[in-house]
């Protein structure tokens, strides 16, 4: 019953999100054909000009560059802080216009795409300890690094922080120093040097003719808990950088998922979309390559963005060059025969996997899928190697092993958050990863070879003596056999003498490999609810 209740909690639509704090992905679609764009310059003049227009010229707004999420959060702040009245369609139009005119070049956004894609359990990247203390103590540093300003505008941002959050000077890592002086006279200059308003990268990107994502695509990815998938995507233009998209995902485990949605392209490469895959509502955050032949990123569940999958795609239309994008299974045991499913574009029947592996047969199912029966010799060298079409240049990795040397839990450290009321819980997804020790024969060193994910039996236990004394494992939630931990409901629990259902747990994966069973442990903190859920955290 507890598990059923938690699943209902995970699946329930969130109602807590105020209109002023909607994410950009949530603004994309309402189902059906997108509305015609509203003139953004007119909106800027009529809705933003009351505060930003001076001498007939807009102030501050033209001096910033941001991602779609960054601009959407700026508009949300104007709605919440200054009660600006703006419709959903006007907000969509503004975000599109501002991002196209004042966005980030691909190389500028690349270092922090993990934040845009909402990848869970990723450690923030901070250039220096000082910037971490001054900026990243309240939010991720990625929120800073995904915008561009000159010195004056970085100082204006600091003044905005002081005006809206006056306690910033007196909270931890603020009251022990002259925060305002350091921020204005040191940090603003450093940020302007790292993230300037005017860059050659952005000017060059604006002058390029941007490719369109229309046509047929071959897609592949990995969804933790579900496994690898490959499939197809068809993209058709709706006008104004908006697209109709159809998906077919074929998982290695045998399940097939079809879907349909719509997307929009910002700044010539930033893909944002909503879709329904099977019975799941998902959002896609992707980057289109400069030549328009590749897409990469992540899709995730709309209400629980920690659950999702990687996404890679290559164009598969007429004239597309031969390419391999996925093979499963990707683990080959020495001394055995294995049926491989190879996925890609314009595939032939002639392949090479290096010494010690023979291709016994090749069955071409279609131009995008080939089945290979391969035989791996007893003495085949273990480790990673390439699966390559003979005469081709693209390849994918497969791993040869005799026995797993070690198993690790990924992520090594995870966080889950309690749910309750109108606030969904945040689950945590784990995987078991098989490793070889590498040349030094020692596990846990830099030369270890990551073979890939393997099926595991999952459980949790109390992490330490305090967790054992509080019996955390009993109250914090449930671990599913897919490696997904579903947290309990928040609030004082009479069975815990009024304590909340937070806890400190060990995550345990047991993997059967021949006659032995390997065990690996990770660490999971189940903590309190998150009430503030901006697009860029």
C-alpha positions as CSV (number, residue, x, y, z in Angstrom):
1,X,0.0,0.0,0.0
2,X,2.9,2.4,0.8
3,X,4.4,1.7,-2.6
4,X,1.1,2.3,-4.4
5,X,0.6,5.6,-2.5
6,X,4.0,6.8,-3.4
7,X,3.5,5.9,-7.1
8,X,0.3,8.0,-7.0
9,X,2.3,10.8,-5.5
10,X,4.9,10.6,-8.2
11,X,2.3,10.5,-10.9
12,X,0.1,13.3,-9.7
13,X,0.2,16.6,-11.5
14,X,1.8,19.4,-9.6
15,X,-0.5,22.3,-8.8
16,X,1.8,24.4,-6.6
17,X,3.5,26.2,-9.5
18,X,2.3,29.8,-9.7
19,X,1.7,31.3,-13.1
20,X,4.6,33.7,-12.6
21,X,7.0,30.8,-12.1
22,X,6.1,28.5,-15.0
23,X,9.2,27.1,-16.8
24,X,9.8,27.9,-20.4
25,X,9.1,24.3,-21.5
26,X,5.7,24.6,-19.9
27,X,5.0,27.7,-22.0
28,X,5.7,26.0,-25.3
29,X,2.5,24.2,-26.0
30,X,-1.2,24.0,-25.1
31,X,-1.9,21.0,-27.3
32,X,-2.7,21.4,-31.0
33,X,-1.2,24.0,-33.4
34,X,0.8,26.8,-31.8
35,X,-0.6,30.3,-31.9
36,X,0.8,32.8,-34.3
37,X,3.6,34.8,-32.7
38,X,2.8,38.2,-31.3
39,X,5.0,41.2,-32.2
40,X,7.7,41.1,-29.5
41,X,9.0,44.7,-30.2
42,X,5.4,46.0,-29.5
43,X,5.3,44.0,-26.3
44,X,8.6,45.4,-25.2
45,X,7.4,48.9,-25.8
46,X,4.0,48.6,-24.3
47,X,4.6,46.2,-21.4
48,X,8.2,46.7,-20.6
49,X,8.7,50.3,-21.6
50,X,6.9,51.8,-18.6
51,X,10.0,51.1,-16.5
52,X,12.7,50.4,-19.1
53,X,12.0,53.1,-21.8
54,X,14.0,56.3,-21.4
55,X,14.3,59.0,-24.2
56,X,12.6,56.6,-26.5
57,X,15.2,53.9,-26.0
58,X,15.0,50.7,-24.0
59,X,17.4,50.6,-21.0
60,X,19.1,47.5,-19.5
61,X,17.2,44.9,-21.5
62,X,19.3,45.3,-24.7
63,X,22.5,44.9,-22.5
64,X,21.9,41.3,-21.4
65,X,22.2,37.9,-23.1
66,X,20.6,34.8,-21.7
67,X,19.3,31.3,-22.5
68,X,15.5,30.8,-23.1
69,X,15.2,29.7,-19.4
70,X,17.1,32.8,-18.3
71,X,14.9,35.2,-20.2
72,X,11.8,33.4,-19.0
73,X,12.9,33.7,-15.4
74,X,13.5,37.4,-15.9
75,X,9.9,37.9,-17.2
76,X,8.6,35.8,-14.3
77,X,10.4,38.1,-11.8
78,X,8.8,41.2,-13.4
79,X,5.4,39.5,-13.0
80,X,6.0,38.5,-9.4
81,X,8.0,41.6,-8.2
82,X,6.4,44.3,-10.2
83,X,3.0,42.9,-11.1
84,X,3.5,43.2,-14.8
85,X,0.5,41.9,-16.6
86,X,1.4,39.8,-19.5
87,X,-0.4,37.0,-21.3
88,X,1.0,33.5,-21.9
89,X,1.3,34.2,-25.6
90,X,3.0,37.5,-25.0
91,X,5.5,35.8,-22.7
92,X,6.2,33.1,-25.3
93,X,6.8,35.7,-27.9
94,X,9.1,37.8,-25.7
95,X,11.2,34.8,-24.8
96,X,11.6,33.8,-28.4
97,X,12.5,37.3,-29.6
98,X,15.0,38.0,-26.8
99,X,16.7,34.7,-27.0
100,X,17.1,35.0,-30.8
101,X,18.4,38.5,-30.5
102,X,20.3,38.2,-27.2
103,X,21.0,34.6,-26.5
104,X,24.2,32.5,-26.0
105,X,26.4,31.0,-28.7
106,X,26.6,27.2,-28.6
107,X,30.2,27.2,-27.1
108,X,29.1,29.7,-24.5
109,X,26.2,27.5,-23.2
110,X,28.1,24.2,-23.6
111,X,29.9,24.1,-20.2
112,X,26.6,24.4,-18.3
113,X,24.2,22.3,-20.5
114,X,23.8,19.9,-17.6
115,X,21.9,22.6,-15.8
116,X,19.7,23.4,-18.8
117,X,19.0,19.7,-19.3
118,X,18.2,19.3,-15.6
119,X,20.6,16.4,-15.2
120,X,20.2,15.0,-11.6
121,X,23.1,14.5,-9.2
122,X,25.6,16.7,-11.2
123,X,28.1,18.7,-9.3
124,X,28.1,22.4,-10.0
125,X,31.2,23.9,-11.7
126,X,32.6,27.0,-10.0
127,X,35.6,28.9,-11.3
128,X,37.0,29.9,-7.9
129,X,36.3,29.5,-4.2
130,X,35.5,33.3,-4.0
131,X,32.8,33.1,-6.7
132,X,31.4,30.0,-5.0
133,X,31.1,31.8,-1.7
134,X,29.8,35.1,-3.2
135,X,27.4,33.6,-5.8
136,X,26.8,29.9,-5.5
137,X,25.9,29.8,-1.8
138,X,22.3,30.6,-2.7
139,X,21.9,29.0,-6.2
140,X,24.0,27.1,-8.7
141,X,26.8,29.0,-10.3
142,X,25.4,27.9,-13.7
143,X,22.7,30.5,-13.3
144,X,25.5,33.1,-13.3
145,X,27.5,31.5,-16.1
146,X,24.5,31.2,-18.5
147,X,24.2,34.9,-18.9
148,X,26.3,37.7,-20.3
149,X,26.7,41.3,-19.1
150,X,29.2,44.2,-19.1
151,X,30.7,45.5,-15.8
152,X,27.9,48.0,-15.3
153,X,25.2,45.4,-15.7
154,X,26.9,42.9,-13.4
155,X,26.9,45.7,-10.8
156,X,23.3,46.4,-11.5
157,X,22.6,42.7,-10.8
158,X,24.4,43.0,-7.4
159,X,22.3,46.0,-6.5
160,X,19.2,44.0,-7.4
161,X,20.3,41.3,-5.0
162,X,20.8,43.9,-2.3
163,X,17.4,45.4,-2.9
164,X,15.4,42.2,-3.1
165,X,17.4,40.2,-0.6
166,X,18.7,42.6,2.0
167,X,19.7,39.8,4.3
168,X,22.4,38.7,1.8
169,X,25.0,40.8,3.6
170,X,24.2,39.2,7.0
171,X,23.7,35.5,6.2
172,X,26.4,32.9,6.2
173,X,29.5,33.8,4.1
174,X,28.2,37.4,4.0
175,X,28.5,38.8,7.4
176,X,32.1,37.7,7.9
177,X,33.3,40.1,5.1
178,X,32.5,43.4,3.5
179,X,30.2,41.6,1.1
180,X,28.9,44.7,-0.8
181,X,32.4,46.1,-1.4
182,X,33.8,42.7,-2.6
183,X,30.8,42.2,-4.8
184,X,30.9,45.6,-6.5
185,X,34.6,46.1,-6.8
186,X,36.0,42.6,-7.3
187,X,33.3,40.1,-8.3
188,X,31.6,42.3,-10.9
189,X,34.9,42.9,-12.7
190,X,35.7,39.2,-12.5
191,X,32.3,38.2,-13.9
192,X,32.6,40.7,-16.7
193,X,35.9,39.2,-17.7
194,X,34.6,35.6,-17.6
195,X,31.1,36.3,-19.1
196,X,31.2,39.6,-21.1
197,X,28.3,41.0,-23.0
198,X,30.0,41.3,-26.3
199,X,31.9,38.3,-27.6
200,X,33.3,37.2,-31.0
201,X,31.5,33.8,-30.5
202,X,28.0,35.4,-30.3
203,X,28.7,37.8,-33.2
204,X,30.0,34.9,-35.4
205,X,26.9,32.8,-34.5
206,X,24.5,35.6,-35.3
207,X,26.1,36.0,-38.8
208,X,25.7,32.3,-39.7
209,X,22.9,30.8,-41.7
210,X,21.3,28.4,-39.2
211,X,20.3,24.9,-40.3
212,X,16.8,23.6,-39.9
213,X,16.0,20.4,-38.0
214,X,13.3,19.2,-40.4
215,X,13.4,15.7,-41.9
216,X,14.0,12.1,-40.7
217,X,16.3,11.3,-37.8
218,X,17.8,8.2,-36.3
219,X,17.8,8.5,-32.5
220,X,19.4,6.6,-29.6
221,X,19.9,7.0,-25.8
222,X,19.9,5.5,-22.4
223,X,17.2,5.7,-19.7
224,X,18.4,4.7,-16.3
225,X,16.2,1.9,-14.9
226,X,14.9,1.1,-18.4
227,X,18.1,0.6,-20.5
228,X,19.2,1.5,-23.9
229,X,17.0,2.5,-26.8
230,X,17.2,3.3,-30.5
231,X,14.5,4.6,-32.8
232,X,13.3,7.2,-35.2
233,X,12.1,10.8,-35.2
234,X,10.3,12.8,-37.9
235,X,10.4,16.6,-37.7
236,X,8.0,18.7,-39.9
237,X,8.0,22.6,-40.0
238,X,5.0,24.5,-38.6
239,X,6.5,27.9,-39.3
240,X,8.3,30.5,-37.1
241,X,10.9,28.0,-35.8
242,X,8.2,25.7,-34.6
243,X,8.0,22.0,-35.4
244,X,5.7,19.0,-35.3
245,X,7.6,15.9,-34.0
246,X,6.9,12.2,-34.1
247,X,8.9,9.6,-32.1
248,X,9.4,5.9,-32.1
249,X,11.7,4.4,-29.3
250,X,12.6,0.7,-29.4
251,X,14.2,-0.4,-26.1
252,X,16.8,-3.2,-25.9
253,X,14.5,-4.9,-23.4
254,X,11.8,-5.3,-26.2
255,X,9.3,-2.6,-25.3
256,X,8.4,-0.1,-28.0
257,X,7.2,3.5,-27.2
258,X,5.7,5.9,-29.8
259,X,5.1,9.6,-29.2
260,X,4.1,12.9,-30.7
261,X,4.8,16.5,-29.7
262,X,5.9,19.9,-30.8
263,X,9.1,21.9,-30.4
264,X,10.6,25.3,-30.9
265,X,14.2,26.4,-31.8
266,X,15.8,29.4,-30.1
267,X,18.9,31.2,-31.3
268,X,19.2,28.8,-34.2
269,X,20.1,25.7,-32.1
270,X,18.4,25.6,-28.7
271,X,15.6,23.0,-29.1
272,X,12.8,23.0,-26.5
273,X,9.8,20.7,-26.8
274,X,6.9,19.0,-25.2
275,X,5.7,15.5,-26.1
276,X,3.8,12.5,-25.0
277,X,5.9,9.2,-25.2
278,X,3.6,6.3,-24.6
279,X,1.6,7.5,-21.6
280,X,4.3,9.8,-20.2
281,X,4.4,13.6,-20.6
282,X,7.9,14.6,-21.3
283,X,10.0,17.6,-22.2
284,X,13.0,17.7,-24.5
285,X,16.0,20.0,-24.1
286,X,18.4,19.5,-27.0
287,X,21.2,21.3,-28.9
288,X,21.3,21.3,-32.7
289,X,24.7,21.1,-34.3
290,X,26.0,23.9,-36.5
291,X,25.6,21.8,-39.6
292,X,22.1,20.7,-38.6
293,X,23.0,17.0,-38.8
294,X,23.1,16.1,-35.1
295,X,20.9,16.7,-32.0
296,X,22.0,15.9,-28.5
297,X,20.6,16.4,-25.0
298,X,18.1,14.9,-22.7
299,X,14.4,14.3,-22.3
300,X,12.7,14.0,-18.9
301,X,9.2,13.7,-17.3
302,X,7.5,17.0,-17.0
303,X,6.6,16.7,-13.3
304,X,9.6,14.7,-12.2
305,X,12.6,16.0,-14.2
306,X,15.1,13.8,-12.4
307,X,13.6,10.8,-14.3
308,X,14.6,10.9,-18.0
309,X,17.0,9.7,-20.7
310,X,19.9,10.8,-22.8
311,X,19.1,11.6,-26.4
312,X,21.4,11.5,-29.5
313,X,20.2,11.9,-33.1
314,X,21.7,12.0,-36.6
315,X,19.9,12.9,-39.8
316,X,18.6,9.9,-41.7
317,X,17.1,11.4,-44.8
318,X,18.2,11.1,-48.4
319,X,21.8,11.9,-48.8
320,X,22.7,11.2,-45.2
321,X,26.1,9.6,-44.7
322,X,26.4,6.1,-43.2
323,X,26.6,6.3,-39.4
324,X,26.3,3.9,-36.4
325,X,24.6,5.4,-33.4
326,X,23.9,2.5,-31.1
327,X,24.5,-1.2,-30.4
328,X,22.9,-3.5,-27.8
329,X,23.9,-5.4,-25.9
330,X,27.2,-3.6,-25.6
331,X,28.8,-6.1,-23.2
332,X,30.4,-9.2,-24.8
333,X,31.6,-12.1,-22.7
334,X,34.8,-13.8,-23.8
335,X,34.2,-17.4,-24.9
336,X,30.6,-16.8,-26.0
337,X,28.4,-16.0,-28.9
338,X,26.2,-12.9,-28.8
339,X,23.5,-11.5,-31.0
340,X,24.0,-7.8,-31.5
341,X,21.5,-5.2,-32.7
342,X,23.2,-2.4,-34.6
343,X,21.4,0.8,-35.2
344,X,22.2,3.7,-37.5
345,X,21.9,5.3,-40.9
346,X,22.6,3.7,-44.3
347,X,24.0,0.5,-42.7
348,X,25.6,-2.3,-44.6
349,X,26.4,-5.9,-43.6
350,X,30.2,-5.8,-43.3
351,X,31.6,-5.0,-39.8
352,X,34.8,-5.3,-37.8
353,X,35.2,-5.6,-34.0
354,X,38.9,-6.1,-33.8
355,X,41.1,-9.2,-33.0
356,X,39.4,-12.1,-31.2
357,X,35.9,-11.4,-32.4
358,X,34.4,-13.0,-35.5
359,X,31.2,-11.9,-37.2
360,X,29.4,-15.2,-37.9
361,X,26.4,-13.8,-39.7
362,X,24.8,-10.5,-40.6
363,X,21.1,-10.0,-41.2
364,X,20.0,-6.6,-42.5
365,X,16.5,-5.9,-41.2
366,X,16.4,-2.5,-42.9
367,X,18.7,0.4,-43.8
368,X,18.8,1.5,-40.2
369,X,19.2,-1.9,-38.4
370,X,21.4,-4.9,-38.7
371,X,21.6,-8.0,-36.5
372,X,25.1,-9.5,-36.1
373,X,25.9,-12.9,-34.5
374,X,29.4,-12.6,-33.2
375,X,31.8,-15.1,-31.5
376,X,34.2,-13.8,-28.9
377,X,37.3,-16.0,-28.5
378,X,38.3,-17.3,-25.0
379,X,41.6,-15.3,-25.2
380,X,40.1,-12.1,-26.7
381,X,41.6,-9.0,-25.0
382,X,39.2,-7.5,-22.5
383,X,38.3,-3.9,-22.4
384,X,36.6,-1.4,-24.7
385,X,36.9,-1.6,-28.5
386,X,35.2,-0.2,-31.6
387,X,32.4,-1.7,-33.6
388,X,33.0,-0.2,-37.1
389,X,31.5,-0.7,-40.5
390,X,34.4,-1.8,-42.8
391,X,35.5,1.3,-44.8
392,X,33.5,3.6,-42.5
393,X,34.6,6.2,-40.1
394,X,31.9,6.2,-37.4
395,X,31.9,3.6,-34.6
396,X,30.4,2.8,-31.2
397,X,32.0,1.2,-28.2
398,X,31.5,-2.3,-27.1
399,X,33.1,-4.0,-24.0
400,X,34.7,-7.4,-23.8
401,X,35.0,-9.1,-20.4
402,X,35.6,-12.4,-18.7
403,X,34.4,-11.4,-15.3
404,X,33.5,-8.1,-13.7
405,X,36.3,-6.9,-11.5
406,X,34.1,-4.6,-9.6
407,X,30.6,-3.0,-9.5
408,X,29.9,0.6,-8.6
409,X,26.6,2.4,-7.9
410,X,26.0,5.5,-9.9
411,X,25.5,8.1,-8.8
412,X,27.8,7.4,-5.9
413,X,25.9,10.1,-3.9
414,X,22.2,10.8,-4.5
415,X,19.5,13.1,-3.1
416,X,15.8,12.4,-2.9
417,X,13.2,14.8,-1.5
418,X,10.0,14.1,0.4
419,X,6.7,14.8,-1.3
420,X,3.3,15.8,0.2
421,X,0.4,18.1,-0.3
422,X,0.6,19.8,-3.7
423,X,4.4,19.3,-3.9
424,X,5.7,16.2,-5.7
425,X,8.5,14.3,-4.1
426,X,11.8,14.0,-5.9
427,X,12.9,10.5,-6.6
428,X,16.4,9.2,-7.1
429,X,17.5,6.8,-9.8
430,X,20.5,4.5,-9.4
431,X,22.3,2.2,-11.7
432,X,24.9,-0.6,-11.3
433,X,28.0,-0.1,-13.4
434,X,30.5,-2.9,-14.1
435,X,34.2,-2.1,-14.2
436,X,37.5,-3.8,-15.0
437,X,40.5,-2.9,-12.8
438,X,42.7,-1.6,-15.6
439,X,46.5,-2.2,-16.0
440,X,47.4,-1.7,-12.4
441,X,45.0,-4.4,-11.2
442,X,43.7,-2.1,-8.5
443,X,40.0,-1.1,-8.2
444,X,39.0,2.5,-7.8
445,X,42.0,4.0,-9.7
446,X,42.2,6.3,-12.7
447,X,42.9,3.5,-15.2
448,X,39.7,1.5,-14.4
449,X,37.6,0.6,-17.4
450,X,33.9,1.4,-17.3
451,X,32.2,-1.4,-19.1
452,X,28.6,-0.2,-18.7
453,X,25.4,-0.7,-16.8
454,X,24.3,-4.2,-15.7
455,X,21.1,-5.6,-14.1
456,X,21.1,-5.6,-10.3
457,X,19.1,-6.5,-7.3
458,X,18.4,-3.3,-5.3
459,X,17.9,-2.6,-1.6
460,X,18.6,0.1,1.0
461,X,19.9,0.1,4.5
462,X,20.6,2.5,7.3
463,X,23.8,4.4,6.5
464,X,25.2,4.8,10.0
465,X,24.5,4.3,13.7
466,X,22.3,7.3,14.0
467,X,20.3,6.3,11.0
468,X,20.0,2.8,12.5
469,X,18.8,4.3,15.9
470,X,16.2,6.3,14.0
471,X,15.3,3.4,11.8
472,X,15.5,5.7,8.7
473,X,15.1,2.8,6.3
474,X,11.6,2.1,7.6
475,X,10.2,5.6,7.1
476,X,12.0,7.4,4.3
477,X,10.5,5.6,1.2
478,X,10.7,2.5,-1.0
479,X,13.4,1.2,-3.4
480,X,12.1,-0.3,-6.6
481,X,13.9,-3.1,-8.5
482,X,14.5,-0.7,-11.4
483,X,16.9,1.2,-9.0
484,X,14.4,4.0,-8.6
485,X,14.0,5.2,-5.0
486,X,10.5,6.7,-4.3
487,X,10.5,9.0,-1.2
488,X,7.8,9.1,1.5
489,X,5.5,11.9,2.3
490,X,6.7,14.8,4.4
491,X,5.4,16.0,7.7
492,X,5.7,15.0,11.3
493,X,5.3,11.3,11.7
494,X,3.7,10.1,15.0
495,X,5.4,6.7,14.5
496,X,8.8,8.6,14.6
497,X,7.9,10.6,17.7
498,X,7.0,13.6,15.5
499,X,10.2,13.4,13.3
500,X,10.0,14.1,9.6
501,X,10.5,11.2,7.2
502,X,14.0,12.4,6.2
503,X,16.9,9.9,6.5
504,X,20.4,8.8,5.7
505,X,20.6,5.6,3.6
506,X,23.0,3.2,2.0
507,X,22.0,2.1,-1.5
508,X,23.0,-1.5,-2.2
509,X,23.3,-3.2,-5.6
510,X,23.9,-6.9,-5.9
511,X,25.0,-8.2,-9.4
512,X,25.2,-11.9,-10.3
513,X,28.2,-12.6,-12.5
514,X,28.7,-16.3,-13.3
515,X,28.9,-18.2,-9.9
516,X,29.6,-15.2,-7.8
517,X,27.6,-12.2,-6.7
518,X,29.2,-8.7,-6.4
519,X,27.9,-6.0,-4.2
520,X,28.3,-2.2,-4.4
521,X,27.1,0.6,-2.2
522,X,26.1,4.2,-2.8
523,X,24.9,6.9,-0.5
524,X,21.4,8.5,-0.5
525,X,20.1,11.4,1.5
526,X,16.3,11.7,1.8
527,X,15.7,15.3,2.6
528,X,13.0,17.9,2.9
529,X,10.7,19.3,0.2
530,X,11.8,21.8,-2.4
531,X,9.4,24.7,-2.8
532,X,11.3,26.9,-5.2
533,X,11.7,25.2,-8.6
534,X,13.0,27.7,-11.1
535,X,14.1,26.6,-14.6
536,X,17.7,27.2,-13.7
537,X,18.3,26.3,-10.1
